[in-house]
Amino acid sequence: MMNAINAERPESIAEATQAAADFEGELREIIRGRDVTFLRAPMAKPMGDANNLNSLIQRVAGTSTAEIDNLIRELQEMRDFLQREGERVQREIAGYARVSQDARAQMESVGERIAEWRSAMQAASALTHD
């Protein structure tokens, strides 16, 4: 899962970087064109430039929005995975705790029986020596 995330990221970052560079370049061209156009003819192609700028902003914003949506989805998947793993680990720990308690109870029981046998052996030994 992590490898897939890391494999996608450099390509999408490169695309976003390229889109930002394209946006900056086109914005500079529009601004330069407007400055010169403004001096020659005050209202030459204002709607065309505005439409180009809007289109460019929408493309860059769309790429950024898609990247953010993708990142949110990946983070939600990671959160779900971590929650499932946390629950699994809790179940495992609870199982180990039960096994440990059972083993301790068995060891105490064995220890008590050995103590009883020793007492019985000592009592029998004391009777045979008397």
VMD Tcl script that builds the backbone (N, CA, C; Angstrom):
set m [mol new atoms 390]
animate dup $m
set s [atomselect $m all]
$s set {name element resname resid chain x y z} {
  {N N MET 1 A 0.824 -1.187 0.000}
  {CA C MET 1 A 0.000 0.000 0.000}
  {C C MET 1 A 0.872 1.255 0.000}
  {N N MET 2 A 1.922 1.263 0.847}
  {CA C MET 2 A 2.792 2.420 0.902}
  {C C MET 2 A 3.554 2.607 -0.405}
  {N N ASN 3 A 3.990 1.515 -1.029}
  {CA C ASN 3 A 4.737 1.636 -2.278}
  {C C ASN 3 A 3.875 2.245 -3.370}
  {N N ALA 4 A 2.601 1.871 -3.401}
  {CA C ALA 4 A 1.705 2.426 -4.414}
  {C C ALA 4 A 1.524 3.916 -4.204}
  {N N ILE 5 A 1.429 4.329 -2.966}
  {CA C ILE 5 A 1.264 5.752 -2.667}
  {C C ILE 5 A 2.504 6.505 -3.106}
  {N N ASN 6 A 3.678 5.997 -2.734}
  {CA C ASN 6 A 4.921 6.681 -3.071}
  {C C ASN 6 A 5.182 6.672 -4.570}
  {N N ALA 7 A 4.755 5.614 -5.258}
  {CA C ALA 7 A 4.984 5.528 -6.697}
  {C C ALA 7 A 4.151 6.559 -7.440}
  {N N GLU 8 A 2.945 6.853 -6.950}
  {CA C GLU 8 A 2.081 7.811 -7.623}
  {C C GLU 8 A 2.516 9.247 -7.360}
  {N N ARG 9 A 3.034 9.500 -6.198}
  {CA C ARG 9 A 3.276 10.862 -5.775}
  {C C ARG 9 A 4.264 11.625 -6.644}
  {N N PRO 10 A 5.448 11.088 -7.005}
  {CA C PRO 10 A 6.375 11.894 -7.805}
  {C C PRO 10 A 5.785 12.309 -9.147}
  {N N GLU 11 A 5.028 11.428 -9.784}
  {CA C GLU 11 A 4.440 11.780 -11.063}
  {C C GLU 11 A 3.413 12.883 -10.887}
  {N N SER 12 A 2.558 12.785 -9.895}
  {CA C SER 12 A 1.533 13.795 -9.700}
  {C C SER 12 A 2.139 15.113 -9.231}
  {N N ILE 13 A 3.186 15.077 -8.448}
  {CA C ILE 13 A 3.866 16.299 -8.027}
  {C C ILE 13 A 4.505 16.955 -9.237}
  {N N ALA 14 A 5.107 16.146 -10.093}
  {CA C ALA 14 A 5.714 16.690 -11.310}
  {C C ALA 14 A 4.653 17.328 -12.196}
  {N N GLU 15 A 3.496 16.674 -12.298}
  {CA C GLU 15 A 2.413 17.239 -13.100}
  {C C GLU 15 A 1.923 18.555 -12.499}
  {N N ALA 16 A 1.776 18.580 -11.182}
  {CA C ALA 16 A 1.316 19.804 -10.519}
  {C C ALA 16 A 2.350 20.912 -10.675}
  {N N THR 17 A 3.618 20.564 -10.556}
  {CA C THR 17 A 4.683 21.551 -10.725}
  {C C THR 17 A 4.679 22.091 -12.143}
  {N N GLN 18 A 4.525 21.194 -13.112}
  {CA C GLN 18 A 4.485 21.616 -14.516}
  {C C GLN 18 A 3.274 22.502 -14.774}
  {N N ALA 19 A 2.125 22.124 -14.205}
  {CA C ALA 19 A 0.911 22.931 -14.391}
  {C C ALA 19 A 1.095 24.316 -13.780}
  {N N ALA 20 A 1.738 24.378 -12.615}
  {CA C ALA 20 A 1.985 25.672 -11.973}
  {C C ALA 20 A 2.938 26.509 -12.825}
  {N N ALA 21 A 3.962 25.868 -13.382}
  {CA C ALA 21 A 4.911 26.592 -14.238}
  {C C ALA 21 A 4.208 27.086 -15.502}
  {N N ASP 22 A 3.354 26.240 -16.080}
  {CA C ASP 22 A 2.589 26.650 -17.263}
  {C C ASP 22 A 1.677 27.825 -16.932}
  {N N PHE 23 A 1.040 27.720 -15.779}
  {CA C PHE 23 A 0.145 28.795 -15.339}
  {C C PHE 23 A 0.910 30.098 -15.204}
  {N N GLU 24 A 2.066 30.023 -14.559}
  {CA C GLU 24 A 2.869 31.229 -14.361}
  {C C GLU 24 A 3.309 31.814 -15.703}
  {N N GLY 25 A 3.749 30.959 -16.607}
  {CA C GLY 25 A 4.179 31.428 -17.922}
  {C C GLY 25 A 3.046 32.074 -18.695}
  {N N GLU 26 A 1.887 31.422 -18.719}
  {CA C GLU 26 A 0.744 31.982 -19.441}
  {C C GLU 26 A 0.263 33.270 -18.790}
  {N N LEU 27 A 0.304 33.318 -17.467}
  {CA C LEU 27 A -0.083 34.532 -16.766}
  {C C LEU 27 A 0.845 35.681 -17.124}
  {N N ARG 28 A 2.139 35.406 -17.194}
  {CA C ARG 28 A 3.095 36.447 -17.591}
  {C C ARG 28 A 2.808 36.938 -19.008}
  {N N GLU 29 A 2.523 35.990 -19.901}
  {CA C GLU 29 A 2.213 36.373 -21.281}
  {C C GLU 29 A 0.966 37.247 -21.344}
  {N N ILE 30 A -0.045 36.882 -20.578}
  {CA C ILE 30 A -1.284 37.660 -20.570}
  {C C ILE 30 A -1.012 39.062 -20.030}
  {N N ILE 31 A -0.253 39.122 -18.941}
  {CA C ILE 31 A 0.049 40.426 -18.341}
  {C C ILE 31 A 0.875 41.279 -19.304}
  {N N ARG 32 A 1.899 40.691 -19.897}
  {CA C ARG 32 A 2.719 41.438 -20.868}
  {C C ARG 32 A 1.867 41.897 -22.045}
  {N N GLY 33 A 1.039 41.013 -22.549}
  {CA C GLY 33 A 0.163 41.338 -23.675}
  {C C GLY 33 A -0.816 42.439 -23.309}
  {N N ARG 34 A -1.312 42.399 -22.109}
  {CA C ARG 34 A -2.260 43.434 -21.672}
  {C C ARG 34 A -1.562 44.773 -21.547}
  {N N ASP 35 A -0.344 44.766 -20.997}
  {CA C ASP 35 A 0.380 46.032 -20.848}
  {C C ASP 35 A 0.575 46.687 -22.207}
  {N N VAL 36 A 1.075 45.931 -23.170}
  {CA C VAL 36 A 1.315 46.463 -24.512}
  {C C VAL 36 A -0.007 46.797 -25.176}
  {N N THR 37 A -0.973 45.896 -25.079}
  {CA C THR 37 A -2.265 46.113 -25.700}
  {C C THR 37 A -2.953 47.315 -25.078}
  {N N PHE 38 A -2.795 47.460 -23.792}
  {CA C PHE 38 A -3.421 48.592 -23.109}
  {C C PHE 38 A -2.901 49.925 -23.651}
  {N N LEU 39 A -1.591 49.967 -23.940}
  {CA C LEU 39 A -1.011 51.192 -24.476}
  {C C LEU 39 A -1.467 51.451 -25.906}
  {N N ARG 40 A -1.663 50.394 -26.697}
  {CA C ARG 40 A -2.064 50.552 -28.100}
  {C C ARG 40 A -3.564 50.767 -28.228}
  {N N ALA 41 A -4.328 49.859 -27.656}
  {CA C ALA 41 A -5.785 49.930 -27.755}
  {C C ALA 41 A -6.364 49.534 -26.403}
  {N N PRO 42 A -6.988 50.429 -25.669}
  {CA C PRO 42 A -7.413 50.193 -24.300}
  {C C PRO 42 A -8.287 48.955 -24.085}
  {N N MET 43 A -9.179 48.575 -24.955}
  {CA C MET 43 A -10.084 47.464 -24.682}
  {C C MET 43 A -9.878 46.299 -25.647}
  {N N ALA 44 A -8.683 46.059 -26.094}
  {CA C ALA 44 A -8.443 44.989 -27.055}
  {C C ALA 44 A -8.464 43.641 -26.343}
  {N N LYS 45 A -9.339 42.766 -26.728}
  {CA C LYS 45 A -9.476 41.373 -26.268}
  {C C LYS 45 A -9.525 41.201 -24.747}
  {N N PRO 46 A -10.235 41.994 -23.981}
  {CA C PRO 46 A -10.251 41.756 -22.544}
  {C C PRO 46 A -10.983 40.467 -22.192}
  {N N MET 47 A -12.029 40.144 -22.921}
  {CA C MET 47 A -12.773 38.932 -22.612}
  {C C MET 47 A -11.971 37.686 -22.979}
  {N N GLY 48 A -11.220 37.745 -24.083}
  {CA C GLY 48 A -10.404 36.600 -24.474}
  {C C GLY 48 A -9.333 36.315 -23.430}
  {N N ASP 49 A -8.675 37.348 -22.958}
  {CA C ASP 49 A -7.654 37.171 -21.922}
  {C C ASP 49 A -8.270 36.659 -20.627}
  {N N ALA 50 A -9.420 37.226 -20.268}
  {CA C ALA 50 A -10.094 36.795 -19.044}
  {C C ALA 50 A -10.515 35.336 -19.171}
  {N N ASN 51 A -11.028 34.949 -20.338}
  {CA C ASN 51 A -11.426 33.557 -20.539}
  {C C ASN 51 A -10.220 32.634 -20.479}
  {N N ASN 52 A -9.110 33.050 -21.097}
  {CA C ASN 52 A -7.889 32.245 -21.041}
  {C C ASN 52 A -7.406 32.098 -19.608}
  {N N LEU 53 A -7.427 33.200 -18.870}
  {CA C LEU 53 A -6.993 33.174 -17.480}
  {C C LEU 53 A -7.905 32.290 -16.649}
  {N N ASN 54 A -9.219 32.433 -16.837}
  {CA C ASN 54 A -10.171 31.583 -16.108}
  {C C ASN 54 A -9.956 30.115 -16.434}
  {N N SER 55 A -9.769 29.818 -17.701}
  {CA C SER 55 A -9.544 28.442 -18.123}
  {C C SER 55 A -8.274 27.887 -17.493}
  {N N LEU 56 A -7.230 28.681 -17.502}
  {CA C LEU 56 A -5.958 28.272 -16.913}
  {C C LEU 56 A -6.091 28.040 -15.416}
  {N N ILE 57 A -6.761 28.952 -14.733}
  {CA C ILE 57 A -6.968 28.805 -13.288}
  {C C ILE 57 A -7.783 27.555 -13.000}
  {N N GLN 58 A -8.815 27.286 -13.785}
  {CA C GLN 58 A -9.635 26.095 -13.580}
  {C C GLN 58 A -8.822 24.819 -13.784}
  {N N ARG 59 A -7.935 24.798 -14.795}
  {CA C ARG 59 A -7.099 23.615 -15.023}
  {C C ARG 59 A -6.168 23.379 -13.851}
  {N N VAL 60 A -5.507 24.431 -13.390}
  {CA C VAL 60 A -4.577 24.284 -12.268}
  {C C VAL 60 A -5.335 23.921 -11.000}
  {N N ALA 61 A -6.452 24.587 -10.750}
  {CA C ALA 61 A -7.251 24.287 -9.561}
  {C C ALA 61 A -7.799 22.866 -9.626}
  {N N GLY 62 A -8.201 22.440 -10.823}
  {CA C GLY 62 A -8.713 21.075 -10.979}
  {C C GLY 62 A -7.653 20.039 -10.644}
  {N N THR 63 A -6.430 20.276 -11.107}
  {CA C THR 63 A -5.326 19.358 -10.795}
  {C C THR 63 A -5.060 19.357 -9.298}
  {N N SER 64 A -5.016 20.535 -8.696}
  {CA C SER 64 A -4.769 20.630 -7.257}
  {C C SER 64 A -5.887 19.976 -6.470}
  {N N THR 65 A -7.111 20.216 -6.853}
  {CA C THR 65 A -8.257 19.632 -6.167}
  {C C THR 65 A -8.231 18.114 -6.278}
  {N N ALA 66 A -7.911 17.613 -7.451}
  {CA C ALA 66 A -7.830 16.156 -7.643}
  {C C ALA 66 A -6.735 15.569 -6.750}
  {N N GLU 67 A -5.602 16.243 -6.655}
  {CA C GLU 67 A -4.512 15.779 -5.792}
  {C C GLU 67 A -4.941 15.768 -4.329}
  {N N ILE 68 A -5.626 16.815 -3.900}
  {CA C ILE 68 A -6.093 16.891 -2.510}
  {C C ILE 68 A -7.107 15.787 -2.252}
  {N N ASP 69 A -8.040 15.581 -3.174}
  {CA C ASP 69 A -9.027 14.507 -3.021}
  {C C ASP 69 A -8.348 13.151 -2.947}
  {N N ASN 70 A -7.344 12.939 -3.786}
  {CA C ASN 70 A -6.600 11.682 -3.775}
  {C C ASN 70 A -5.882 11.499 -2.442}
  {N N LEU 71 A -5.259 12.546 -1.938}
  {CA C LEU 71 A -4.557 12.476 -0.665}
  {C C LEU 71 A -5.529 12.195 0.471}
  {N N ILE 72 A -6.681 12.834 0.458}
  {CA C ILE 72 A -7.693 12.588 1.493}
  {C C ILE 72 A -8.126 11.127 1.460}
  {N N ARG 73 A -8.374 10.593 0.252}
  {CA C ARG 73 A -8.776 9.192 0.124}
  {C C ARG 73 A -7.696 8.263 0.669}
  {N N GLU 74 A -6.429 8.542 0.331}
  {CA C GLU 74 A -5.323 7.712 0.813}
  {C C GLU 74 A -5.204 7.780 2.334}
  {N N LEU 75 A -5.381 8.957 2.896}
  {CA C LEU 75 A -5.314 9.102 4.357}
  {C C LEU 75 A -6.460 8.371 5.040}
  {N N GLN 76 A -7.656 8.416 4.459}
  {CA C GLN 76 A -8.785 7.688 5.024}
  {C C GLN 76 A -8.536 6.184 4.968}
  {N N GLU 77 A -7.973 5.703 3.866}
  {CA C GLU 77 A -7.648 4.282 3.754}
  {C C GLU 77 A -6.611 3.889 4.795}
  {N N MET 78 A -5.621 4.742 4.997}
  {CA C MET 78 A -4.587 4.461 5.997}
  {C C MET 78 A -5.184 4.456 7.402}
  {N N ARG 79 A -6.080 5.415 7.685}
  {CA C ARG 79 A -6.745 5.460 8.993}
  {C C ARG 79 A -7.537 4.177 9.227}
  {N N ASP 80 A -8.306 3.736 8.228}
  {CA C ASP 80 A -9.085 2.503 8.354}
  {C C ASP 80 A -8.170 1.309 8.596}
  {N N PHE 81 A -7.072 1.240 7.856}
  {CA C PHE 81 A -6.109 0.152 8.024}
  {C C PHE 81 A -5.545 0.152 9.443}
  {N N LEU 82 A -5.149 1.318 9.934}
  {CA C LEU 82 A -4.575 1.410 11.281}
  {C C LEU 82 A -5.600 1.052 12.351}
  {N N GLN 83 A -6.859 1.435 12.150}
  {CA C GLN 83 A -7.900 1.056 13.098}
  {C C GLN 83 A -8.088 -0.461 13.129}
  {N N ARG 84 A -8.136 -1.083 11.946}
  {CA C ARG 84 A -8.282 -2.548 11.885}
  {C C ARG 84 A -7.099 -3.242 12.548}
  {N N GLU 85 A -5.894 -2.744 12.268}
  {CA C GLU 85 A -4.698 -3.347 12.863}
  {C C GLU 85 A -4.684 -3.152 14.377}
  {N N GLY 86 A -5.109 -1.988 14.841}
  {CA C GLY 86 A -5.180 -1.733 16.284}
  {C C GLY 86 A -6.144 -2.695 16.967}
  {N N GLU 87 A -7.291 -2.909 16.345}
  {CA C GLU 87 A -8.275 -3.853 16.897}
  {C C GLU 87 A -7.718 -5.270 16.894}
  {N N ARG 88 A -7.026 -5.649 15.825}
  {CA C ARG 88 A -6.439 -6.988 15.754}
  {C C ARG 88 A -5.389 -7.179 16.849}
  {N N VAL 89 A -4.537 -6.182 17.043}
  {CA C VAL 89 A -3.495 -6.270 18.069}
  {C C VAL 89 A -4.131 -6.367 19.453}
  {N N GLN 90 A -5.206 -5.618 19.690}
  {CA C GLN 90 A -5.896 -5.702 20.983}
  {C C GLN 90 A -6.446 -7.110 21.218}
  {N N ARG 91 A -7.017 -7.710 20.162}
  {CA C ARG 91 A -7.523 -9.085 20.303}
  {C C ARG 91 A -6.391 -10.059 20.606}
  {N N GLU 92 A -5.264 -9.877 19.917}
  {CA C GLU 92 A -4.105 -10.748 20.146}
  {C C GLU 92 A -3.601 -10.617 21.582}
  {N N ILE 93 A -3.494 -9.395 22.062}
  {CA C ILE 93 A -3.010 -9.168 23.432}
  {C C ILE 93 A -3.969 -9.789 24.435}
  {N N ALA 94 A -5.275 -9.630 24.218}
  {CA C ALA 94 A -6.265 -10.231 25.118}
  {C C ALA 94 A -6.130 -11.755 25.116}
  {N N GLY 95 A -5.889 -12.336 23.936}
  {CA C GLY 95 A -5.696 -13.789 23.848}
  {C C GLY 95 A -4.452 -14.234 24.604}
  {N N TYR 96 A -3.354 -13.506 24.447}
  {CA C TYR 96 A -2.126 -13.840 25.171}
  {C C TYR 96 A -2.318 -13.689 26.680}
  {N N ALA 97 A -3.069 -12.687 27.094}
  {CA C ALA 97 A -3.333 -12.490 28.526}
  {C C ALA 97 A -4.114 -13.675 29.087}
  {N N ARG 98 A -5.112 -14.166 28.337}
  {CA C ARG 98 A -5.890 -15.329 28.791}
  {C C ARG 98 A -5.003 -16.567 28.890}
  {N N VAL 99 A -4.185 -16.777 27.874}
  {CA C VAL 99 A -3.292 -17.945 27.892}
  {C C VAL 99 A -2.327 -17.841 29.070}
  {N N SER 100 A -1.795 -16.671 29.318}
  {CA C SER 100 A -0.858 -16.460 30.423}
  {C C SER 100 A -1.534 -16.727 31.767}
  {N N GLN 101 A -2.759 -16.231 31.937}
  {CA C GLN 101 A -3.485 -16.467 33.190}
  {C C GLN 101 A -3.784 -17.950 33.379}
  {N N ASP 102 A -4.186 -18.620 32.296}
  {CA C ASP 102 A -4.457 -20.062 32.379}
  {C C ASP 102 A -3.188 -20.826 32.753}
  {N N ALA 103 A -2.056 -20.466 32.129}
  {CA C ALA 103 A -0.794 -21.141 32.431}
  {C C ALA 103 A -0.396 -20.908 33.884}
  {N N ARG 104 A -0.579 -19.715 34.382}
  {CA C ARG 104 A -0.233 -19.413 35.778}
  {C C ARG 104 A -1.111 -20.234 36.728}
  {N N ALA 105 A -2.415 -20.315 36.434}
  {CA C ALA 105 A -3.326 -21.106 37.274}
  {C C ALA 105 A -2.910 -22.573 37.269}
  {N N GLN 106 A -2.531 -23.086 36.108}
  {CA C GLN 106 A -2.092 -24.485 36.019}
  {C C GLN 106 A -0.804 -24.708 36.832}
  {N N MET 107 A 0.122 -23.760 36.732}
  {CA C MET 107 A 1.383 -23.882 37.468}
  {C C MET 107 A 1.136 -23.833 38.978}
  {N N GLU 108 A 0.227 -22.990 39.417}
  {CA C GLU 108 A -0.116 -22.931 40.843}
  {C C GLU 108 A -0.731 -24.247 41.299}
  {N N SER 109 A -1.603 -24.815 40.456}
  {CA C SER 109 A -2.236 -26.090 40.779}
  {C C SER 109 A -1.189 -27.202 40.885}
  {N N VAL 110 A -0.255 -27.234 39.934}
  {CA C VAL 110 A 0.816 -28.237 39.965}
  {C C VAL 110 A 1.677 -28.034 41.209}
  {N N GLY 111 A 1.997 -26.789 41.528}
  {CA C GLY 111 A 2.800 -26.494 42.721}
  {C C GLY 111 A 2.111 -26.948 43.994}
  {N N GLU 112 A 0.803 -26.740 44.090}
  {CA C GLU 112 A 0.045 -27.183 45.272}
  {C C GLU 112 A 0.061 -28.703 45.397}
  {N N ARG 113 A -0.091 -29.394 44.297}
  {CA C ARG 113 A -0.087 -30.864 44.331}
  {C C ARG 113 A 1.294 -31.393 44.723}
  {N N ILE 114 A 2.334 -30.771 44.207}
  {CA C ILE 114 A 3.690 -31.191 44.577}
  {C C ILE 114 A 3.902 -30.966 46.071}
  {N N ALA 115 A 3.432 -29.827 46.575}
  {CA C ALA 115 A 3.553 -29.540 48.011}
  {C C ALA 115 A 2.798 -30.589 48.829}
  {N N GLU 116 A 1.594 -30.995 48.377}
  {CA C GLU 116 A 0.818 -32.033 49.075}
  {C C GLU 116 A 1.568 -33.366 49.062}
  {N N TRP 117 A 2.160 -33.728 47.913}
  {CA C TRP 117 A 2.900 -34.989 47.820}
  {C C TRP 117 A 4.122 -34.963 48.734}
  {N N ARG 118 A 4.795 -33.831 48.795}
  {CA C ARG 118 A 5.966 -33.714 49.687}
  {C C ARG 118 A 5.541 -33.900 51.132}
  {N N SER 119 A 4.448 -33.247 51.500}
  {CA C SER 119 A 3.961 -33.392 52.876}
  {C C SER 119 A 3.617 -34.851 53.160}
  {N N ALA 120 A 2.961 -35.498 52.211}
  {CA C ALA 120 A 2.583 -36.901 52.384}
  {C C ALA 120 A 3.832 -37.775 52.451}
  {N N MET 121 A 4.844 -37.473 51.609}
  {CA C MET 121 A 6.085 -38.256 51.619}
  {C C MET 121 A 6.839 -38.061 52.940}
  {N N GLN 122 A 6.868 -36.819 53.421}
  {CA C GLN 122 A 7.554 -36.547 54.679}
  {C C GLN 122 A 6.834 -37.235 55.830}
  {N N ALA 123 A 5.494 -37.225 55.794}
  {CA C ALA 123 A 4.724 -37.888 56.855}
  {C C ALA 123 A 4.944 -39.386 56.802}
  {N N ALA 124 A 4.991 -39.966 55.616}
  {CA C ALA 124 A 5.223 -41.401 55.478}
  {C C ALA 124 A 6.631 -41.752 55.913}
  {N N SER 125 A 7.575 -40.881 55.571}
  {CA C SER 125 A 8.962 -41.095 55.942}
  {C C SER 125 A 9.121 -41.009 57.448}
  {N N ALA 126 A 8.428 -40.109 58.082}
  {CA C ALA 126 A 8.499 -39.947 59.525}
  {C C ALA 126 A 7.904 -41.176 60.216}
  {N N LEU 127 A 6.847 -41.742 59.669}
  {CA C LEU 127 A 6.211 -42.935 60.243}
  {C C LEU 127 A 7.122 -44.162 60.098}
  {N N THR 128 A 7.805 -44.270 59.004}
  {CA C THR 128 A 8.645 -45.454 58.799}
  {C C THR 128 A 9.914 -45.373 59.631}
  {N N HIS 129 A 10.373 -44.174 59.987}
  {CA C HIS 129 A 11.567 -44.017 60.805}
  {C C HIS 129 A 11.259 -44.148 62.268}
  {N N ASP 130 A 10.042 -44.066 62.651}
  {CA C ASP 130 A 9.696 -44.166 64.059}
  {C C ASP 130 A 9.560 -45.551 64.515}
}
mol reanalyze $m
mol bondsrecalc $m
mol representation Tube
mol addrep $m
